[in-house]
């Protein structure tokens, strides 16, 4: 059975992580995605090791390019506009996502206004760090900048060490890619209901600001800034990470009284329950809890908490995660057909459907295996024309 998004056709003008992650998920769910890439300018993700054995394809590009077709095109060449027009009109690619700075697509003649004139049903999503309007619209930025400007970093981390550098790109993936997916699918439903397309402006910083679901709501009522380790969920109580005897960590995420009680009783300190339940005193007894946790190794604590319902779990390494029963039981690793007849293990789409499940047809392909000639032929261009375009730099 075809995926739930079968029938959607998307032109993807994105690079690095946010846009490609969004379109990977859309493609996994059945959308037909065509990546438009430069034939001469590399995407930084293409250069990041490790590489798939026997190829020049990076592991990241191999996953992010999953299920997508690829076409090389020099967008600075005026002829590229006509090719894009034919893709939108003749080939039916009526959803566009792009990740350039504001104004760049307009210089190419490929902005929403120009493409909408070709197809009024067009859905067009621009994904940027700071949005299409406002004082920061033209500024460069990356994940760390968006986290900083959103305010999340101001109350994350420890008082004595400051904000942490997160191990993943939360703005790129959680706020940027996922909001692009939500916006595009919402616009598809709107188009089904009204027959009209529309423009979608997704700012990764906007989306991170919206993540202040509890803390931001509180600030807008009382006007009080939040400091590090001052609330229950940012380390102000027992909710925290604890180092073990062997230098590993436990994560205690209990918020309700029954979990706090179970946790403290399991570590042999029932005498701390009353103080641990109190937000004002919970942080004061944390030092004693830390000393207790340091008396056993991670494996010893795992044995203790395996039979205790206390929201206390080990901090796992990637090797432990992908070998875990949780990952295996949830089928979060899939075998995807790769280059040269090999299969490659990749992270699965995290959404589980009872019908029309995600499918994994192939991993990302390198530029020298792009589908450019095939796509041009399908658009009605002759082999002679394609050869001439190749010689004159349209695909570079």
C-alpha positions, 0 to 999 in steps of 0.5 A: 500500500502506498504511503499516507502522503502518496500523490504529493510532489515536492521540489526541494531546494534545501541543504544541510540539515533542516530542509533535507530532514523535513523532506526525508520524512515527507518522502518516507511517508510517500511524497515524491521529492525531487531535490534540486542541487548544484552540480558544482557546489558541494553541500557541507553534509556531503563532506562529513565523514564517515562515508559509506564503504566503497563510495564517496557518499557520506552517511548523513547524505545517505540518510537525508537523501533517502527516497528522493530523486536528485536533479543538478541545476545551475539556478543562476542560469536563466534557463533553469527558470523554464525547467522549474516552470515545467516541473511545476506545470507539466510534472505536477510538482506543486509544493516547493520548500527552500532554505536560502536567505530571504531574497535569494530565490527572488534573484533567481526568479523562483520566489513565491510570487513568480512561481505562483503565477505559473500555478495558483495552487502552489504551496511554497515553504521558506525555511530560515533562521530568523524568518522573512521579516524583522531586523534579523532576516538577513543575518547568518546563523546556525543552531546554537545562535537560534537556541541562544536568541530564543532564550532557551539557553538562558535557563538551561545548564548549571549555574556554575557552568552556564548553558550546555552545547546540545549534542543535536541540532534542536533548532534545525530538526525539532523546530525547523524541519518539523514545523516545515512539515506541519506547515506544508501538510496544513497548507495541503489540507487548506488547498484540498478545502479551498483550491488555493495554495499559499506561502509558508514562512518558517523561522527556526527561532520563532519555533524555538520561542514557541517551545517555551510552553510552560516557562514562557507562559509563566513569564508572560503572566508574572514578568519574571526571568527564570535562572538556571536550576531554579525550576523543577524541570531545569535542575532546581529539584531532584529532576536531574542527571547523577554521576555513578561510580564508574563515571556514567550517569543516571537520569531521574525524571520523576515529577510526581510524589510517588516517583520521588518517593520510590527513587529515594527509597530505592537509593536507601534514603527514605529519610530524604523523602519529605525534603525531596518532595518540597521544591524549596528543599529538594535542591538542598538534598541533591548533594546527598543524593549525588554522593549516594549515586556515586557509590555504585556503578551504572550497571549496579543502579540499573539492577536496582531500578529495573524493578522500581517504577521511579522514572530513573534510567541510564544515560545510554551511548549510541552503541547501547541505544541501537542495541537496546530492546527498546529500539529493536522492539520499536523497529527504529532501525531499517535496512535501506537499499544502497549503492552497489547492491549493498543495504545500509542500516538507517534510522526509521521514520518515527511515526507508526501507522496502522495503514499505509506505512512508511517505505524505504526504497533507496538511500540518498544518491551522489550527484554523479548518479543524479536523475537529471537526464531522466527528468529532463527527458520526461519533461519533453527535452530531447537527448540532443538538447540535454547534451547541449545543456550539459555542455553549456553549464545548465546542470553545473 
